[in-house]
């Protein structure tokens, strides 16, 4: 593991925000870059959640924000200011959309919150116009195939459109979602791309490299990681 983006629920802990962030960043292994993403719930007590979000922003040590929760609930306009603050500070800005709801939920976060990274966004495949926008506007989809299956978005991994989106030129990454309730590792997710979804090792390698294209880490570290993936793919192909 070279890079990790870890989300937590803003407002979920009673301790001081600075203490929570320090604990999250304690004892990070050498050679690993860890970014802490504050998840802002759109379906809970919005004033309290926003108050907590600004406390975390002002505490320092948080690297980005994400919008969590039920896509059918909440007014996105209430979150514009906090996203503008995070963007002005050069932080990672992401939002959940296009999983339990269709393409319109993705369009809303793109237009209102001005994000370039969408958590899930997988149901954008239902709209040719949105797939084109993903490509033209360099939007990255952080996909979680097995989570989508367990939540009933798709019946099985074979029908998940991760391969279709990738082959249409959309930049996708593969992730675990919340590993505690869903129960799979990132290794499992990559394995299933081959065994269940029929993707090739070079395709899987390209998806892994996408994660480093959007990673918040120094360019030299990105290059080394991309080169490492190229080498692994080459060795695997030669051994076949």
C-alpha positions as CSV (number, residue, x, y, z in Angstrom):
1,X,0.0,0.0,0.0
2,X,1.4,3.4,-1.1
3,X,-1.6,5.7,-0.7
4,X,-4.8,5.6,1.4
5,X,-7.8,8.0,1.6
6,X,-9.6,7.3,4.8
7,X,-13.1,8.7,5.5
8,X,-14.7,9.3,8.9
9,X,-18.1,10.7,9.9
10,X,-17.9,14.4,10.9
11,X,-19.8,14.8,14.2
12,X,-19.4,11.1,15.1
13,X,-16.9,11.6,17.9
14,X,-17.2,13.5,21.2
15,X,-13.5,14.3,21.5
16,X,-11.9,17.6,20.2
17,X,-11.5,17.6,16.4
18,X,-7.7,18.2,16.7
19,X,-7.4,15.1,19.0
20,X,-9.4,13.0,16.5
21,X,-7.3,14.0,13.5
22,X,-4.0,13.5,15.4
23,X,-5.2,10.0,16.4
24,X,-6.1,9.1,12.8
25,X,-2.6,10.2,11.6
26,X,-0.6,8.5,14.4
27,X,1.8,5.7,13.5
28,X,1.4,5.9,9.7
29,X,3.9,3.4,8.3
30,X,6.9,4.6,6.4
31,X,6.4,4.8,2.7
32,X,2.6,5.2,3.0
33,X,0.7,8.5,2.3
34,X,-2.6,8.8,4.3
35,X,-5.2,11.4,3.6
36,X,-8.0,12.0,6.1
37,X,-11.4,12.8,4.5
38,X,-14.2,14.3,6.6
39,X,-17.5,12.8,5.6
40,X,-20.4,15.3,5.9
41,X,-23.8,13.7,6.3
42,X,-26.6,15.1,4.1
43,X,-29.4,13.3,5.9
44,X,-28.8,14.2,9.6
45,X,-28.8,17.4,11.6
46,X,-27.4,19.7,9.0
47,X,-26.6,22.7,11.2
48,X,-24.8,20.5,13.8
49,X,-22.9,18.6,11.0
50,X,-21.8,21.9,9.3
51,X,-20.7,23.3,12.7
52,X,-18.6,20.2,13.3
53,X,-17.2,20.4,9.7
54,X,-15.9,23.9,10.2
55,X,-14.3,22.9,13.5
56,X,-12.4,20.2,11.7
57,X,-11.4,22.5,8.9
58,X,-10.1,25.0,11.4
59,X,-8.3,22.4,13.4
60,X,-5.9,21.6,10.6
61,X,-4.8,18.1,9.7
62,X,-7.9,17.2,7.7
63,X,-7.1,16.7,4.0
64,X,-10.5,16.7,2.3
65,X,-14.3,16.5,2.5
66,X,-16.9,14.2,1.2
67,X,-20.7,14.3,1.2
68,X,-22.2,11.1,2.7
69,X,-25.7,9.8,3.2
70,X,-29.0,9.2,1.5
71,X,-28.9,10.8,-2.0
72,X,-32.6,11.6,-1.9
73,X,-32.3,13.7,1.2
74,X,-30.9,17.2,1.9
75,X,-30.5,20.5,0.0
76,X,-27.1,20.6,-1.7
77,X,-27.2,24.4,-1.5
78,X,-26.6,24.1,2.3
79,X,-23.2,22.6,1.6
80,X,-21.9,25.0,-1.0
81,X,-20.1,27.3,1.4
82,X,-18.2,24.5,3.2
83,X,-17.1,23.1,-0.2
84,X,-16.0,26.5,-1.4
85,X,-13.9,26.8,1.8
86,X,-12.3,23.4,1.3
87,X,-11.6,24.1,-2.3
88,X,-10.0,27.5,-1.6
89,X,-7.7,25.7,0.9
90,X,-6.6,23.2,-1.8
91,X,-8.3,20.2,-0.2
92,X,-9.7,17.1,-1.8
93,X,-13.3,17.6,-2.5
94,X,-15.6,14.6,-3.2
95,X,-19.3,13.7,-3.0
96,X,-21.4,10.5,-3.0
97,X,-23.9,10.3,-5.8
98,X,-25.1,8.0,-8.5
99,X,-25.5,4.8,-6.5
100,X,-28.9,4.6,-4.9
101,X,-30.1,7.4,-7.2
102,X,-29.6,7.7,-11.0
103,X,-27.6,10.1,-13.2
104,X,-29.5,13.2,-12.0
105,X,-27.9,12.9,-8.5
106,X,-24.5,13.0,-10.1
107,X,-25.3,16.0,-12.2
108,X,-26.5,17.8,-9.1
109,X,-23.2,17.3,-7.2
110,X,-21.1,18.2,-10.3
111,X,-23.1,21.4,-10.9
112,X,-23.7,22.5,-7.3
113,X,-20.6,21.4,-5.4
114,X,-18.2,21.7,-8.4
115,X,-16.5,18.4,-7.5
116,X,-14.3,16.4,-9.9
117,X,-14.4,13.2,-7.9
118,X,-17.6,11.3,-7.4
119,X,-17.9,8.5,-4.9
120,X,-19.7,5.8,-6.8
121,X,-21.3,7.6,-9.8
122,X,-21.7,4.2,-11.3
123,X,-25.3,4.8,-12.5
124,X,-24.0,7.5,-14.7
125,X,-23.7,4.6,-17.2
126,X,-27.5,5.0,-17.7
127,X,-26.9,8.4,-19.4
128,X,-24.8,8.7,-22.6
129,X,-24.6,12.5,-22.0
130,X,-23.2,12.0,-18.5
131,X,-20.7,9.4,-19.5
132,X,-19.5,11.9,-22.1
133,X,-19.3,14.6,-19.4
134,X,-17.3,12.2,-17.2
135,X,-14.8,11.9,-20.0
136,X,-14.8,15.5,-21.2
137,X,-14.5,17.1,-17.8
138,X,-12.0,14.6,-16.4
139,X,-14.4,13.4,-13.6
140,X,-13.1,10.5,-11.6
141,X,-15.4,7.8,-10.3
142,X,-14.3,6.1,-7.1
143,X,-16.2,2.8,-7.6
144,X,-17.0,0.1,-5.0
145,X,-18.3,-2.9,-7.1
146,X,-19.0,-5.4,-4.3
147,X,-20.7,-2.7,-2.1
148,X,-23.0,-1.9,-5.1
149,X,-23.9,-5.6,-5.4
150,X,-24.6,-6.0,-1.6
151,X,-26.8,-2.9,-1.6
152,X,-28.8,-4.3,-4.6
153,X,-27.7,-1.7,-7.2
154,X,-26.6,-4.6,-9.4
155,X,-27.5,-8.3,-9.1
156,X,-24.0,-9.6,-9.3
157,X,-20.4,-8.6,-10.1
158,X,-20.7,-9.8,-13.7
159,X,-23.3,-7.2,-14.4
160,X,-21.4,-4.3,-12.7
161,X,-20.5,-1.6,-15.3
162,X,-16.9,-1.0,-14.0
163,X,-15.4,-2.5,-17.1
164,X,-17.8,-0.6,-19.5
165,X,-17.0,2.7,-17.9
166,X,-13.3,2.1,-18.0
167,X,-13.4,0.9,-21.7
168,X,-15.4,4.1,-22.6
169,X,-12.5,6.2,-21.3
170,X,-13.9,7.2,-17.9
171,X,-11.3,7.5,-15.2
172,X,-12.4,5.0,-12.5
173,X,-10.7,3.7,-9.4
174,X,-11.7,0.7,-7.3
175,X,-12.2,0.8,-3.6
176,X,-13.7,-1.2,-0.7
177,X,-16.3,1.2,0.6
178,X,-16.8,0.7,4.3
179,X,-14.8,-2.5,5.0
180,X,-16.5,-3.2,8.3
181,X,-20.1,-3.9,7.1
182,X,-19.2,-5.0,3.6
183,X,-16.3,-7.3,4.6
184,X,-14.0,-7.4,1.6
185,X,-10.4,-6.2,1.0
186,X,-9.1,-4.2,-1.8
187,X,-7.2,-7.3,-3.0
188,X,-10.6,-9.0,-3.2
189,X,-12.0,-6.2,-5.3
190,X,-9.1,-6.3,-7.8
191,X,-9.3,-10.1,-8.0
192,X,-13.0,-10.0,-8.8
193,X,-12.3,-7.6,-11.7
194,X,-10.5,-10.5,-13.4
195,X,-12.4,-13.6,-12.1
196,X,-16.0,-12.2,-12.1
197,X,-15.9,-9.2,-14.5
198,X,-13.5,-10.7,-17.1
199,X,-11.1,-7.8,-17.2
200,X,-7.5,-8.2,-18.2
201,X,-4.5,-7.7,-16.0
202,X,-3.4,-4.6,-18.0
203,X,-6.9,-3.1,-17.5
204,X,-6.7,-3.8,-13.8
205,X,-3.2,-2.2,-13.7
206,X,-4.6,0.9,-15.5
207,X,-7.3,1.3,-13.0
208,X,-4.8,1.0,-10.1
209,X,-2.7,3.7,-11.8
210,X,-5.8,6.0,-12.0
211,X,-5.7,6.1,-8.2
212,X,-2.3,7.7,-8.4
213,X,-3.3,10.1,-11.1
214,X,-5.7,11.8,-8.6
215,X,-3.8,11.1,-5.4
216,X,-2.8,14.0,-3.2
217,X,0.9,13.1,-3.1
218,X,4.2,14.4,-4.6
219,X,4.6,13.9,-8.4
220,X,7.8,11.9,-7.9
221,X,6.0,9.5,-5.6
222,X,3.1,9.2,-8.1
223,X,5.5,8.4,-10.9
224,X,7.3,5.7,-8.9
225,X,4.0,4.0,-8.0
226,X,2.8,4.1,-11.6
227,X,6.1,2.6,-12.7
228,X,5.8,-0.1,-10.1
229,X,2.4,-1.1,-11.4
230,X,3.7,-1.2,-15.0
231,X,6.5,-3.5,-13.8
232,X,4.1,-5.8,-12.0
233,X,1.7,-6.0,-15.0
234,X,4.7,-6.7,-17.3
235,X,6.0,-9.5,-15.0
236,X,2.6,-11.1,-14.8
237,X,2.0,-11.0,-18.5
238,X,5.5,-12.5,-19.2
239,X,4.8,-15.3,-16.7
240,X,1.5,-16.4,-18.4
